Amino acid sequence: MRAVRFQKFGGPEVLEIVEVERPEPDAGQVRLRVAASAFSAADDGMRAGFLPIPVQLPHVPGYDVSGVVDAVGDGVEGLPVGTAVIGFLPMEADGGAAEYVIAPADAVVPAPTTIPLADAAALPSVALTAWQALVDDGGLRSGQRVLIVGAGGVVGKYAIALAKRAGAQVIATASPRSADAVRAAGADRIIDRTTTEVLDAVDEQVDVLLNLAPIDPAEFAGLVTLVRDGGAVVSTTAWMTTPDDAERGVRAATVFVLPNRERLAELVSLVDQGALRVEVTRRITLDELPALHAEAAAGRIPGKVVVLPA
Ligand SMILES: NC(=O)c1ccc[n+]([C@@H]2O[C@H](COP(=O)([O-])OP(=O)(O)OC[C@H]3O[C@@H](n4cnc5c(N)ncnc54)[C@H](OP(=O)(O)O)[C@@H]3O)[C@@H](O)[C@H]2O)c1
């Protein structure tokens, strides 16, 4: 089968397009004929060797994946050959930038039926990140207020939709390029971060502050005053410390997204109900993935890109 992989850590040039043996599923695993994998910023960091993830070499990137079950290992039940699934695969193991990938059976769930299977690869880890940040780390509940900084990105729009669904009021920062999408996702109030100081614009404290943007750490620390006593500051930008205010009981949490099969199944159901919108900005082929990594190494790639095997 064809795959993109790297044998050593380094720049985008370490990626090679190779012909390798089609893998066989062990007990508890399934093999997927890949419909698509999704590119994540973490793929760039993992290839470069920057992230504290024990990546196994040689490594095929693309831990978010969609595909059709094509072989089943011993002991796997409920995932017959032909089932369309999506999954957030273990990040250290081979991903889906290939024609086939092995997945632990407990990492995949039936795919949404209302969107193309390839596009569904864009959902798993980012939507799980939003949910984990708001619910597990933020403890967000119905009737509360959340301020989402960087709401116009991929995680942000899922976070808005999930927070609204939880019954919270959402204040979101966005630049003009993202404002319409943030509004469509359900934000109650949008602060244009390019013209307005967030500190001045929020006049009533929030229960949860969720940061998704590469803001200045000093600016981040300043925003903690917007959180009520006993509230939470949550961030997905794990390279900087999430600030707290212990004196006021404001706690800090940094998100490291974890797989969660039940929750992923629930996210799929929200997609099929029309409550969550899966956005794909570009569809590329395996041959174009090295160039995409080069683009990512040079700057942010907006939106979600899915990688088709052919
Ligand atoms: N820790 C984890 O487990 C985990 C998991 C997933 C993602 N992440 C990280 O979480 C972050 C968000 O992910 P994403 O995929 O949503 O990224 P994204 O699509 O790049 O979105 C980030 C948003 O931040 C906004 N932004 C950029 N500079 C800003 C600034 N100075 N002030 C305020 N907003 C600013 C941009 O908003 P505008 O469009 O309005 O300009 C952009 O849309 C990324 O850093 C990603 O690497 C972490």
PDBQT file of the ligand as one rigid body, heavy atoms in Angstrom, charges set to zero:
ROOT
HETATM    1  N1  LIG A 401      -3.690  20.558  23.845  1.00  0.00    +0.000 N 
HETATM    2  C1  LIG A 401      -4.430  19.838  23.008  1.00  0.00    +0.000 C 
HETATM    3  O1  LIG A 401      -4.781  18.684  23.282  1.00  0.00    +0.000 OA
HETATM    4  C2  LIG A 401      -4.866  20.466  21.719  1.00  0.00    +0.000 A 
HETATM    5  C3  LIG A 401      -5.762  19.817  20.869  1.00  0.00    +0.000 A 
HETATM    6  C4  LIG A 401      -6.175  20.483  19.723  1.00  0.00    +0.000 A 
HETATM    7  C5  LIG A 401      -5.687  21.750  19.444  1.00  0.00    +0.000 A 
HETATM    8  N2  LIG A 401      -4.777  22.313  20.266  1.00  0.00    +0.000 N 
HETATM    9  C6  LIG A 401      -4.270  23.671  20.043  1.00  0.00    +0.000 C 
HETATM   10  O2  LIG A 401      -5.347  24.556  20.339  1.00  0.00    +0.000 OA
HETATM   11  C7  LIG A 401      -5.231  25.746  19.570  1.00  0.00    +0.000 C 
HETATM   12  C8  LIG A 401      -6.518  25.994  18.820  1.00  0.00    +0.000 C 
HETATM   13  O3  LIG A 401      -6.653  24.994  17.816  1.00  0.00    +0.000 OA
HETATM   14  P1  LIG A 401      -7.400  25.336  16.466  1.00  0.00    +0.000 P 
HETATM   15  O4  LIG A 401      -7.260  24.127  15.619  1.00  0.00    +0.000 OA
HETATM   16  O5  LIG A 401      -8.745  25.868  16.739  1.00  0.00    +0.000 OA
HETATM   17  O6  LIG A 401      -6.458  26.492  15.899  1.00  0.00    +0.000 OA
HETATM   18  P2  LIG A 401      -6.800  27.556  14.801  1.00  0.00    +0.000 P 
HETATM   19  O7  LIG A 401      -7.815  27.000  13.856  1.00  0.00    +0.000 OA
HETATM   20  O8  LIG A 401      -5.499  28.042  14.289  1.00  0.00    +0.000 OA
HETATM   21  O9  LIG A 401      -7.532  28.720  15.609  1.00  0.00    +0.000 OA
HETATM   22  C9  LIG A 401      -6.909  29.589  16.487  1.00  0.00    +0.000 C 
HETATM   23  C10 LIG A 401      -7.629  30.930  16.416  1.00  0.00    +0.000 C 
HETATM   24  O10 LIG A 401      -6.892  31.832  17.226  1.00  0.00    +0.000 OA
HETATM   25  C11 LIG A 401      -7.176  33.145  16.785  1.00  0.00    +0.000 C 
HETATM   26  N3  LIG A 401      -6.038  34.000  17.057  1.00  0.00    +0.000 N 
HETATM   27  C12 LIG A 401      -4.819  33.999  16.478  1.00  0.00    +0.000 A 
HETATM   28  N4  LIG A 401      -4.047  34.925  17.062  1.00  0.00    +0.000 NA
HETATM   29  C13 LIG A 401      -4.799  35.512  18.039  1.00  0.00    +0.000 A 
HETATM   30  C14 LIG A 401      -4.572  36.537  18.983  1.00  0.00    +0.000 A 
HETATM   31  N5  LIG A 401      -3.395  37.148  19.071  1.00  0.00    +0.000 N 
HETATM   32  N6  LIG A 401      -5.584  36.875  19.821  1.00  0.00    +0.000 NA
HETATM   33  C15 LIG A 401      -6.775  36.256  19.763  1.00  0.00    +0.000 A 
HETATM   34  N7  LIG A 401      -7.055  35.284  18.871  1.00  0.00    +0.000 NA
HETATM   35  C16 LIG A 401      -6.077  34.926  18.022  1.00  0.00    +0.000 A 
HETATM   36  C17 LIG A 401      -7.503  33.062  15.324  1.00  0.00    +0.000 C 
HETATM   37  O11 LIG A 401      -8.738  33.726  15.277  1.00  0.00    +0.000 OA
HETATM   38  P3  LIG A 401      -9.292  34.606  14.070  1.00  0.00    +0.000 P 
HETATM   39  O12 LIG A 401      -9.677  33.602  13.028  1.00  0.00    +0.000 OA
HETATM   40  O13 LIG A 401     -10.450  35.281  14.651  1.00  0.00    +0.000 OA
HETATM   41  O14 LIG A 401      -8.207  35.512  13.610  1.00  0.00    +0.000 OA
HETATM   42  C18 LIG A 401      -7.657  31.549  15.038  1.00  0.00    +0.000 C 
HETATM   43  O15 LIG A 401      -8.849  31.281  14.381  1.00  0.00    +0.000 OA
HETATM   44  C19 LIG A 401      -4.021  25.533  18.661  1.00  0.00    +0.000 C 
HETATM   45  O16 LIG A 401      -2.898  26.133  19.256  1.00  0.00    +0.000 OA
HETATM   46  C20 LIG A 401      -3.870  24.019  18.633  1.00  0.00    +0.000 C 
HETATM   47  O17 LIG A 401      -2.523  23.638  18.357  1.00  0.00    +0.000 OA
HETATM   48  C21 LIG A 401      -4.371  21.705  21.394  1.00  0.00    +0.000 A 
ENDROOT
TORSDOF 0
